[in-house]
Amino acid sequence: MKLIIGLGNPGRQYALTRHNLGAQVLAAVSLDLGLRLSRRSLNAEWGQGRRGSHSVVLARPLTYMNHSGQAAAALVRYFKLQPENLLVVLDDFNLPLGQLRLRGGGSAGGHNGLQSIIEETGVQSFPRLRIGIGQPSLPQEVSDFVLRRFAREERVPMREAVARAAEAVLDWIGHGLDHAMRTFN
């Protein structure tokens, strides 16, 4: 079984913000798989289906970003998953706009949602797909920056990045981490 968690904040006001890219990618993967996130439990909206021979769970935490680990840990425990079968999809202001970076583990890199997952699950060695959102002009503007929508000139590149990220998720499901890293990094 593979679990993909798309990070974001709940609520319409956050739906198209930079910090909700993980949830946007999850929505694209959901469409590709024909899978609805129809269940609400374990601090998440989630749905279960198949991709080829793999059982797949897609989940979006219902907690705010900084508490994403509550949902992730509950889902990992419920499905009795090993860390390598969890993929977290998230935004990253340390990457250039639209750039993807898929890794098998590492630190939170300053991302509070990812830090929450590391703390709640007790492991760092799970795959994560980061999507670059560009950087704020001043470091102290980070929280405002991630909660803003993309500028008009950024929207087409970001739609393309979301589509590529969804392809990377599907590749990870079907072919594993190494293949997806070679193809999408």
N, C-alpha and C positions, 0 to 999 in steps of 0.2 A: 504494500500500500504506500502511496505517495501523498503527502500533505503539502499543499501550497497555501501559504498565508500571505495575503496582500494587505500591507499596512496602510492605514489612513485614519482619519477622524470620522466619527459618525455624524450624520446630519447633512442636509442639502447645502447649507452654507459653506461646507468644506469640500463638496464633491469634486470641483474642478480646480482645486488648489494644488500647488506644487507638492505639498505633504501627502496628497492622496494618490500619487502615482501608482503605488502598490495596489491599491483598490481598483484603479482604472485598468491596470494590467490584468488583474483577477477577473474583471468584468469581460475583458476581451477573450481570455482563456475560457471562461464560462460559455460564451457564445460559440466559440470553436468546438467545444465539447458537447454543446447542447445540454448543459447542466445548469439547473437553477439552484440558487442558494436559498432553499425554502425552509431550512431548519434554523431555529433560534434557540440555542442552548450553549453551554460551555463558554459563555461570554462572547459568542460569535454568531454570525450568520454563516451557515455552511451548507454544502450539498455534496453528495457522493455519487460517483459514476465510474465509468471505465474509459480508458484510452488503450486500445489494443488489449494486451493481456494484463494491463496494470489497473488495479483499483485506485481511484483518485478521489481525494477530498479537497475541495476548494473552500477556503474560509476567510472571512473578513471580521476582524475583531470589532466588537460593539463597544469596547472601552475606548477612551481617547488614546492617542498615540503613545503617550508616556507610560501607559499601563497595558500595552499590547501583550506583554508576557503573561498576564493572567489568562488570556484566551489561548495563547500558544501552549502554555504548560498544561492547561486543562485538556486541550485537544490531543497533545502528545500522549498524555496519560490515558485518556479514554481509548485511543486507538492503539496503545502499546507500541509506539513507534521508536525506532532507533534514530539518532540524530541525522544520519545520512539520508533518511527518507522525508525530511522536512526541508522545504525550500521557502525562504522568506523573501518577498519582493518589496523593495522600498526605494524611496527617493534618496539622493545624496548630493548635497551642495558642494562637496569637494571634487565632484566630477564635472567636466564640461557638459553643457546643455546637450542632452540626448545620448550621451555615451553610456554604454552598458558595461558593467563589470560583474562577472559571475565568479564566485570563489567558494571553496569548500569549507571555509571557517575563517576565524580571525577575530579581531576586536570589534567593538561597536563603532569605532571611528567617530565618536561624538554624536551618534544618532540615538536619541532617547528611547525610541520604540525598540530598536535592536538591543540596546542596553537592558531594557526591561525583560526582553525575551531571554537574554543570557542569564540574568539574575534569577528569573522564575524557573527556567528549565535546569539551570546549573551546568550548562554546557555552552561552549563556543564553537564546537566543531560540527556545525550544520551549514549546508549551502545557503548562500544568499545572493540575490540578484539585485544589484544597485543600478539605479538609473539617474544619470546626472541631470540636475536642475539648474546648473550655473551657480554663481556665487553672489551674495549680496554685496553692495558697494562698500558697506562698513560692517565689521564683525559684530557690532552690537545690534545690528538689524536682523539677525538670523531668524528670530521667532516671527517677526512681521513678514520677512521674506518668504518663509516656507508656507505661510498661511495666505499668501497672495495667489491670485490666478496668473496664468502665463500672459505675457504681453502678446498683442496681436501677431507680431513677427515671429514669436516663439511657438505659436500653436501648431503650424504644419510640421515643423521638425519634431515636436513632442508627440503628435499623433503617430508619426512614423516610428519614433522611439518606442511608444507603447505597443505598436504592432510587432516590432522586432523583439521586444521583451516577451510578448505572448508567444512568439515562435520559439524563443529560447526556453521558455517554461515547457512547452510541448516537446521540444528536443530533449530536455532533461528527463522528462517522464519516460520517453521512448528509448533514449539511447544512453542516458546516464550523464553524470557530471563532467567527466573528462571530455566526452564528445561535444557536449554543449559549450564547454569553455573554449575548446579549439575552434568551434564554429562561430561563436558570438562575441568573444573578447577581442 
